[in-house]
Each structure stands twice: as structure tokens, then as C-alpha cells.
Amino acid sequence: MDKQQWQRLNEILLEVSARNRPIDDLDEIPGWFEGSPDDVIAKVQEVRVLFDDAYDHGLVNRWVDERTRRGPSINWDWTTTAHRTASEMGMTLADPLGMPSLFANPPTRISTVIESILPTTLTCLAEEPFQHCEAVYERQVRFVVSHGGKPVAALVSLLDLELAKDFQLQVDPCRWVEVIQNLRERLGWPPVTFNNDEENSEC
């Protein structure tokens, strides 16, 4: 994807956002535009081609959100590669969520993993969500969340999430699958399968 195409996509997204229309759901692209049916179709096709190109060049992440009221939707976000490249180009990217930055002065402290992993439970997290989030944001603490005596999830900083996104983009997919399988083995989880019966037995 060349610079002009990327800038064109970002300009369209900024224009749509300026009209207070959400841009996080790719299924809603036809609702972004006004005009005659032919004009709208042409604009939708242009945006879809640009999004596909951005995805192919590692500038966009896409995923399916199953939690919407009307059924699954395709959502997206810029990748860390996109943010890094845009920063080098002096380009401000449109925010898929249409929100200003939550914090004006993000902390610069980066603690090591060994020093910062703490245990917690779903109950404690539900009772003290602000305290947990403050610890993650202010001190880069990571929490392993347990339920029923078993670790089920982790509460980590956005830096960790961005690192994981970068890892997926930069490592060969075949190698990534191997790493994930090794991690599942370390956690005591069964290997990934596409058998519905086995997936249900994990729950």
C-alpha cells in the first residue's frame, strides 16, 4: 500500500468520524456515506479495497465481535506498525472508537515481567476494578486472574497487548502456531483443535 492510498483511507475515516459516525464496524461502511445509490456503492467499494490493501500490508487488524445485539460484526484497529509508520510520516490516524486519548501523560516506567506478576481472582477484580486498572496503568503490574482455583486470564497493560500484536505480525504464522501450542502445553491446556466436542469439554 503506497503512501497516497493510506492517506486517502485515513482522510475518508477522518471525514466520517467528523460527522459523528462510528467507523469501528466494517459491516456498517454503507451507512458512512450519503448520496445517490451509485455514489454510495462507489465509495463503499473504494473503502473496502483500501481496507483490504491496508490489511494485506499489516496496517490493520480485523476481528469478529460476537457480542453485538444484531449478531457478529467485523471490527478493526490500526496495528502498531501503522502507528509507528504514521508517526514517522507525521500523519495522525483516525481513531476507530472515535475517542480522544484517555490519558494525557502516559507513564514511562516499564517494569520487568518477573517483578510485576501478581495473583488475583475474578471476585477481587469485580470488587476492585479501579485499583487493579490503576496498578496496571501506573506501575505496569500484570495480574493472573484465577477462578475456581485455576488461572483463566491475565490483566495486562496495553504495552503488552501491542507487543503481542507486533509478535503476530513479525513472526512467521507457522512458527506462531508452534509457539502457541508450546504455551498451551506449559499452561496444562489441551492442544488447539477444531472439534466442537473437545472445545466444549474445555469450558
N, C-alpha and C positions, 0 to 999 in steps of 0.2 A: 504494500500500500504506500503510494508516494505521499509527500507532504501535502500537496494540494487536495488530494482525496480525503485525507484525515481532517484537514482544516474544514473542508466542506461538510463532512459529517458533524463535526463539533459545532459549526455555525448553525446547522439545522437544529441540533439539540438545544443550543442556547436560545434560539428563537422560540422553539416550542416551550421551553421552560419559562421564558419571559411572559408567555401567555398563561402561565399557571396551569399548564397541563403536565401530568406526570409522564416521565419518559423511562421509567424503570421496567415497564412491561412491554416486551416486544410484540405481544399479541394485539396491543392497542394502537399500533402505529397508524392504521387507517383513521383513527379518531384524532390524530395530531393536526390534521390539515383541513383547510376549508377550500371551497371552490367547486367547480363542476366535477362530475364523476370522473371524467377523463383526466382532469388535472390532479385529482387526489390519487388516482391509480398510478399516474406517472411519478408523483412524489413518493408514494409508498414503495414503488419498485426501486427508485433511486436509493432510498434509505436502506432497504433490505440488502441491496447489492453492496453498499458501503459497509454495513454491519458485517456481512459475510466476509468481506475483504479484511476488515479490522480483526475479526476473529481468526482468520487464517494467518494473520501476521502477528498474533499474540498480543494484540492491543485490548482485547475484550474477553471477559469471562462470561459464559452463559450457563444458566442452570434452570431446572424446573422447580417451581414453587407449588407444592401440593395443597397449601393451606388456604388458598383463596376461596371465597364463597362461591364463585362461579365455576370452580374447578381449576385444574393445573394451569399455570401460566409460565411463560418463558421470561425470566428476568436476566439482567445483565449488570456488569460493572466493568470499569476500566481495570486493567491489570497493573501491577507495579511497573512493568516495562513501559506501559503507556504513560503513567505518571512521571517516571524518570525521564523518558524521552521528551514529553511535553515540557517539563521543567527546563531541559536543555534548550528547547526551541523558544522558550518564553511564551508558551501557549497555555491559557487557562482552560481546563477541561470542564465541560458541563457535568453537574452532579446528578447521577441517575435518581437520587432521592429528593432532589430539589431543595436541599437543606444547606444552610451555612455551616461552617466548621463549628463543632460543639465547643472546642477549647481554643482560646486564642494563643496560649503559650504551652504547647505540649511539653512534658518533662523530657529531659535529655538523658536521664540516668538509664543505663542498661545493665541489669544485674545478671549474674550467671545462672544457668538453669539449676545447678546443684544447690545454690544458696536460696533459691526463690520458690521451690515447690512446697506447697503446704496442703494438708488434707482438709477436706470439708465434706459436708453431707448436703443432700437436697433440702433437708429440713432447715439447716443453718443458712443455706443460701436463700431460701424463701423468707426466712425471718430477718435476715440482714443483707439484703441485696446491695444497698448503697455501700456498706462497709467493705463488701467483697470487691465491688467495682472500683472503689476508691483505692484499695490496696493494689489492684491490678494496674490501674492507670497511673497512680502516683509513684509506686515503688516497683513496678514490673513484676509483682508477685504472680505466680501461677498456682492455681488450685486444682487438685484432683478431686472431683466430686464423686462421692460414693452413695449408693442406695442399696439398702438391704445388705450392707456389709461388703458390697463389691464395687470397685471403681467402674463408673459408667461413662464419665465425660470429664472434660477439663475446661476450666475458665482461664483463658489466656489473653494476653494483650494483642492489640491489632498488629503490632510488630511481628508477633509470632505467626499470626494468620497470613500476613503479607509474605513472610519468609516461606511459608508452606506453599503459597500461590506461585512464588518465584521458583521454588523447587520443582513443582509440577511442570512449569513451562520450560525449564532449562535442562531437565533430566530426560533421557530417552524414555518414552512411555513403557517400553518393555522392562526397563530397569526399575521404573517407578512401581510397577506391579509387583516385582520381586521384593522390593523394599517393604511395601505394604504387607505382603504375605509374611515376611520375617517379623514385622512389628506385631501382627496379629498372633503369631506364634509366641512371641515374648509376653503378650498380654494374656495368653491362655485362651484365645478365641479360636474357633474353628476356621479353616480356610474359607475364602470367599467362594460362594457357589451361586448358581442361578436357579437352584432348586427351591421352589416356594416352600415345600415342606421343611427343608432344612433351615431356611431363613426364619420361618415361623417358630421353629424349635429353639432358636437363639433368644427369642423375646422372653 
